[in-house]
Amino acid sequence: MSTGRSGVQAGLFDWAIAVCVAAALLVTGLSGRHPATYPDLLGHALLVAGGLALAARRRAPVPVLVVSGLCAVGYHAAGFDVPAVAYLFAVYAAVRAGHRAVTAAASLVMLAALPLAALASGHATGEVFAQARGVLELAWLVAAAAAGEALRQAERRAEEAERTREETARRRADEERLHIARELHDSLTHQISIIKVQAEVAVHVARRRGEQVPESLLAIQEAGREATRELRATLQALRDDDTTPPRGLDHVPELVEKARTIGLDATLTIDGQRPDLPVAVSRTVYRIVQESLTNVARHAAAATASVRIDCRPDALTIRVDDDGRATPGKAPVYGVGLLGMRERVTALGGRLRAEPRTEGGFTVQAELPVDRAS
């Protein structure tokens, strides 16, 4: 939208310059004297046309250069001794656009054509005056071309500097991502591996002895495996810049099934026709359900939990309810998990509500816009 506004402003600016140049040329032509044998109307039209052509100098600098040059030669041949101001503007625009060779060739033609047009009009001037005028016209052409080249070089340096800043920022982000990956690997991988191995050893020993393996120990074993997979996927995503497909809506049934293995009566309902979800939305759905069920298992002392996902063309809603010990009317204590959920939802332009239910238990409700999160 801002780019469109800047384009409109640039167009209005070009038209303002074109109208001002056309008016100045016309006033200069009207104030001068020229033979009555030439059609004044044609000369006036060429003066105005040469100025108004500048309105298209950004979009078509070479055609504007040709049109303004022909108009200048035309009104000089018609007896109007008016400086080729519009052509100077066209030279500046063409050189700024990078058409240096075409501009140089057209300017050489103009330097030769303008004296011939003056001779054709019957306004032959003295040799000294003609030479001085030719030097002046050449100086103005060089000045206009130099101004266009200087601005072109300045714009190119600015673009190069912007590109360099973007590359530097991207490189620093990559370095920071790799640093985080190394820190996570060094600080968490070892501890999680120990938990996983110890749990598996305990389960193995219990089974070897013929003892019943406690459900809590099996849950620890499965949680260790899941944590290892999650950590490995996170590290891979950090190293590969999100090239590894993350877990998303398709993996929500696995979360519900794991909740059942620890004794929680969990159900999953998905209504509506699933849209083509952006990766960020799908990943956030998975994290919301994962964190909600984790909180139910750890803190709610609940027997049941229900996960409901409603798919609409413009939005996706998630609701996780439990029958735990949350007290209605009591403000919930937001831990790291709930705060993380809120940050994820807010970043996608959605809304999150987490609070005790009137009938008892706790509810987490989130609405994620689909079209804004791509």
For each residue, the residues with C-beta under 8 A, 3 or more apart:
1: 4 5
2: 5 6
3: 6 7
4: 1 7 8
5: 1 2 8 9
6: 2 3 9 10
7: 3 4 10 11
8: 4 5 11 12
9: 5 6 12 13
10: 6 7 13 14 58
11: 7 8 14 15 55
12: 8 9 15 16
13: 9 10 16 17
14: 10 11 17 18 54 55 56 57 58
15: 11 12 18 19 55
16: 12 13 19 20
17: 13 14 20 21 54 55 89
18: 14 15 21 22 51 52 53 54 55
19: 15 16 22 23 51 52
20: 16 17 23 24 51
21: 17 18 24 25 51 54 85 86 89
22: 18 19 25 26 47 48 49 50 51 52 86
23: 19 20 26 27 51
24: 20 21 27 28 51 85
25: 21 22 28 29 47 48 50 51 82 85 86
26: 22 23 29 30 44 47 48 51
27: 23 24 30 31
28: 24 25 31 32 47 82 83
29: 25 26 32 43 44 47 75 80 82
30: 26 27 44
31: 27 28
32: 28 29 80 81 82
33:
34: 38 40 43 78 79 80 81 121 123
35: 38 79 121 122
36: 40
37:
38: 34 35 42 43 78 79 121
39: 42 43 78
40: 34 36 43 44 78
41: 44 45
42: 38 39 45 46 74 78
43: 29 34 38 39 40 46 47 74 75 78 79 80
44: 26 29 30 40 41 47 48
45: 41 42 48 49
46: 42 43 49 50 71 74 75 78 80
47: 22 25 26 28 29 43 44 50 51 71 75 80 82
48: 22 25 26 44 45 51 52
49: 22 45 46 52 53 67 71
50: 22 25 46 47 53 67 68 71 72 75 84 86 87
51: 18 19 20 21 22 23 24 25 26 47 48 54 85 86
52: 18 19 22 48 49 55
53: 18 49 50 56 57 64 67 68 71 86 90
54: 14 17 18 21 51 57 64 68 86 89 90 93
55: 11 14 15 17 18 52
56: 14 53 59 60 63 64
57: 14 53 54 60 61 64 89 90 93 94
58: 10 14 61 93 97
59: 56
60: 56 57 63 64
61: 57 58 64 65 90 93 94 96 97 99
62: 65 66 94 99 102
63: 56 60 66 67
64: 53 54 56 57 60 61 67 68 90 93 94
65: 61 62 68 69 87 90 91 93 94 99 102 103 106
66: 62 63 69 70 106
67: 49 50 53 63 64 70 71 90
68: 50 53 54 64 65 71 72 84 86 87 89 90
69: 65 66 72 73 84 87 90 106 109 110 113
70: 66 67 73 74
71: 46 47 49 50 53 67 68 74 75 86
72: 50 68 69 75 76 84 86 87 110 114
73: 69 70 76 77 110 113 114 117
74: 42 43 46 70 71 77 78 117
75: 29 43 46 47 50 71 72 78 80 82
76: 72 73 79 80 81 82 84 114 117 118 121
77: 73 74 117 120 121
78: 34 38 39 40 42 43 46 74 75 121
79: 34 35 38 43 76 121 122 123
80: 29 32 34 43 46 47 75 76
81: 32 34 76 118 123
82: 25 28 29 32 47 75 76 85
83: 28 140
84: 50 68 69 72 76 87 88 110 114 137
85: 21 24 25 51 82 88 89
86: 21 22 25 50 51 53 54 68 71 72 89 90
87: 50 65 68 69 72 84 90 91 110
88: 84 85 91 92 140 141 144
89: 17 21 54 57 68 85 86 92 93 144
90: 53 54 57 61 64 65 67 68 69 86 87 93 94
91: 65 87 88 94 95 103 107 141 144 145 148
92: 88 89 95 96 144 145 147 148
93: 54 57 58 61 64 65 89 90 96 97 148
94: 57 61 62 64 65 90 91 97 99 102 103 106 148
95: 91 92 98 99 100 103 144 145 147 148 149 152
96: 61 92 93 148 149 151 152 155
97: 58 61 93 94 152
98: 95 152
99: 61 62 65 94 95 102 103
100: 95 103 104 145 149
101: 104 105
102: 62 65 94 99 105 106
103: 65 91 94 95 99 100 106 107 145
104: 100 101 107 108 145
105: 101 102 108 109
106: 65 66 69 94 102 103 109 110
107: 91 103 104 110 111 141 145
108: 104 105 111 112
109: 69 105 106 112 113
110: 69 72 73 84 87 106 107 113 114 141
111: 107 108 114 115 134 137 138 141
112: 108 109 115 116
113: 69 73 109 110 116 117
114: 72 73 76 84 110 111 117 118 137
115: 111 112 118 119 130 134
116: 112 113 119 120
117: 73 74 76 77 113 114 120 121
118: 76 81 114 115 121 123 124 125
119: 115 116 122 123 124
120: 77 116 117
121: 34 35 38 76 77 78 79 117 118
122: 35 79 119
123: 34 79 81 118 119
124: 118 119
125: 118 129 130 133
126: 129 130
127: 130 131
128: 131 132
129: 125 126 132 133
130: 115 125 126 127 133 134
131: 127 128 134 135
132: 128 129 135 136
133: 125 129 130 136 137
134: 111 115 130 131 137 138
135: 131 132 138 139
136: 132 133 139 140
137: 84 111 114 133 134 140 141
138: 111 134 135 141 142
139: 135 136 142 143
140: 83 88 136 137 143 144
141: 88 91 107 110 111 137 138 144 145
142: 138 139 145 146
143: 139 140 146 147
144: 88 89 91 92 95 140 141 147 148
145: 91 92 95 100 103 104 107 141 142 148 149
146: 142 143 149 150
147: 92 95 143 144 150 151
148: 91 92 93 94 95 96 144 145 151 152
149: 95 96 100 145 146 152 153
150: 146 147 153 154
151: 96 147 148 154 155
152: 95 96 97 98 148 149 155 156
153: 149 150 156 157
154: 150 151 157 158
155: 96 151 152 158 159
156: 152 153 159 160
157: 153 154 160 161
158: 154 155 161 162
159: 155 156 162 163
160: 156 157 163 164
161: 157 158 164 165
162: 158 159 165 166
163: 159 160 166 167
164: 160 161 167 168
165: 161 162 168 169
166: 162 163 169 170
167: 163 164 170 171
168: 164 165 171 172
169: 165 166 172 173
170: 166 167 173 174
171: 167 168 174 175
172: 168 169 175 176
173: 169 170 176 177
174: 170 171 177 178 241
175: 171 172 178 179
176: 172 173 179 180
177: 173 174 180 181 238 239 241
178: 174 175 181 182 238 239
179: 175 176 182 183
180: 176 177 183 184 238
181: 177 178 184 185 235 238 239
182: 178 179 185 186
183: 179 180 186 187
184: 180 181 187 188 189 231 234 235 238
185: 181 182 188 189 235
186: 182 183 189 190
187: 183 184 190 191
188: 184 185 191 192 231
189: 184 185 186 192 193 231
190: 186 187 193 194
191: 187 188 194 195
192: 188 189 195 196 224 227 228 231
193: 189 190 196 197 228
194: 190 191 197 198
195: 191 192 198 199 220 224 227
196: 192 193 199 200 221 224 225 227 228
197: 193 194 200 201
198: 194 195 201 202
199: 195 196 202 203 217 220 221 224
200: 196 197 203 204 221 224
201: 197 198 204 205
202: 198 199 205 206 217
203: 199 200 206 207 213 217 218 221
204: 200 201 207 208
205: 201 202 208 209
206: 202 203 209 211 212 213 217
207: 203 204 210 211 213
208: 204 205
209: 205 206
210: 207
211: 206 207
212: 206
213: 203 206 207 217 218
214: 217 218
215: 218 219 262 263
216: 219 220 262
217: 199 202 203 206 213 214 220 221
218: 203 213 214 215 221 222 261
219: 215 216 222 223 261 262
220: 195 199 216 217 223 224
221: 196 199 200 203 217 218 224 225
222: 218 219 225 226 258 261
223: 219 220 226 227
224: 192 195 196 199 200 220 221 227 228
225: 196 221 222 228 229
226: 222 223 229 230 258
227: 192 195 196 223 224 230 231
228: 192 193 196 224 225 231 232
229: 225 226 232 233
230: 226 227 233 234 247
231: 184 188 189 192 227 228 234 235
232: 228 229 235 236
233: 229 230 236 237 244 246 247
234: 184 230 231 237 238
235: 181 184 185 231 232 238 239
236: 232 233 239 240 244
237: 233 234 240 241 242 243 244 246
238: 177 178 180 181 184 234 235
239: 177 178 181 235 236
240: 236 237 243 244
241: 174 177 237
242: 237 246 279
243: 237 240
244: 233 236 237 240
245:
246: 233 237 242 279 282 283 286
247: 230 233 251 283 286
248: 251 277 279 282 283 285 286
249: 252 274 277 282 285 286 309
250: 282
251: 247 248 254 255 286
252: 249 255 256 268 270 285 286 289 307 309
253: 256 257 268
254: 251 257 258
255: 251 252 258 259 286 289 290 293
256: 252 253 259 260 266 267 268 289 293 307
257: 253 254 260 261
258: 222 226 254 255 261 262
259: 255 256 262 264 266 293 296 297 305
260: 256 257 263 264 265 266
261: 218 219 222 257 258
262: 215 216 219 258 259 297
263: 215 260
264: 259 260 293 296 297 302 303 304 305
265: 260 303 304 305
266: 256 259 260 293 304 305 306 307
267: 256 304 305 306 307
268: 252 253 256 306 307 308 309
269: 306 307 308 309
270: 252 274 308 309 311
271: 308 309 310 311
272: 310 311 312
273: 311
274: 249 270 277 311
275: 311 312 313 316 370
276:
277: 248 249 274 281 282 285 316 370
278: 281 282 370 373 374
279: 242 246 248 282 283
280: 283 284 348 373
281: 277 278 284 285 316 348 368 370 373
282: 246 248 249 250 277 278 279 285 286
283: 246 247 248 279 280 286 287
284: 280 281 287 288 344 345 348 366 368
285: 248 249 252 277 281 282 288 289 309 316 318 368
286: 246 247 248 249 251 252 255 282 283 289 290
287: 283 284 290 291 340 341 344
288: 284 285 291 292 318 320 341 344 345 364 366
289: 252 255 256 285 286 292 293 307 318 320
290: 255 286 287 293 294
291: 287 288 294 295 337 338 340 341
292: 288 289 295 296 305 307 320 341 364
293: 255 256 259 264 266 289 290 296 297 305 307 320
294: 290 291 297 298 337
295: 291 292 298 299 300 335 337 338 362
296: 259 264 292 293 299 300 302 305 320 322 324 362
297: 259 262 264 293 294 300
298: 294 295
299: 295 296 324
300: 295 296 297 322 324 325 326 361 362
301: 324 325
302: 264 296 305 322 323 324 325 361 362
303: 264 265 323
304: 264 265 266 267 322 323
305: 259 264 265 266 267 292 293 296 302 320 321 322 323
306: 266 267 268 269 319 320 321 322
307: 252 256 266 267 268 269 289 292 293 318 319 320
308: 268 269 270 271 318 319 320 321
309: 249 252 268 269 270 271 285 316 317 318 319
310: 271 272 316 317 319
311: 270 271 272 273 274 275 316
312: 272 275 315 316 317 370
313: 275 370
314: 369 370 371
315: 312 350 367 368 369 370
316: 275 277 281 285 309 310 311 312 367 368 370
317: 309 310 312 365 366 367 368
318: 285 288 289 307 308 309 364 365 366 367 368
319: 306 307 308 309 310 363 364 365 366
320: 288 289 292 293 296 305 306 307 308 363 364 365
321: 305 306 308 357 361 362 363
322: 296 300 302 304 305 306 326 361 362 363
323: 302 303 304 305 360 361
324: 296 299 300 301 302 360 361 362
325: 300 301 302
326: 300 322 330 332 356 357 360 361 362
327: 330 356
328: 356 357 358 359 360
329: 356
330: 326 327 356
331:
332: 326 338 354 355 356 362
333:
334: 338 339 342 354
335: 295 338 339
336: 339 340
337: 291 294 295 340 341
338: 291 295 332 334 335 341 342 354 364
339: 334 335 336 342 343
340: 287 291 336 337 343 344
341: 287 288 291 292 337 338 344 345 352 354 364 366
342: 334 338 339 345 346 352 354
343: 339 340 346 347
344: 284 287 288 340 341 347 348
345: 284 288 341 342 348 350 351 352 366 367 368
346: 342 343 349 350 352
347: 343 344
348: 280 281 284 344 345 368 369 372 373
349: 346 369 372 373
350: 315 345 346 366 367 368 369
351: 345 366 367
352: 341 342 345 346 364 365 366
353: 363 364 365 366
354: 332 334 338 341 342 362 363 364 365
355: 332 362 363
356: 326 327 328 329 330 332 360 361 362 363
357: 321 326 328 360 361 362 363
358: 328
359: 328
360: 323 324 326 328 356 357
361: 300 302 321 322 323 324 326 356 357
362: 295 296 300 302 321 322 324 326 332 354 355 356 357
363: 319 320 321 322 353 354 355 356 357
364: 288 292 318 319 320 338 341 352 353 354
365: 317 318 319 320 352 353 354
366: 284 288 317 318 319 341 345 350 351 352 353
367: 315 316 317 318 345 350 351
368: 281 284 285 315 316 317 318 345 348 350 373
369: 314 315 348 349 350 372 373
370: 275 277 278 281 312 313 314 315 316 373
371: 314 374
372: 348 349 369
373: 278 280 281 348 349 368 369 370
374: 278 371
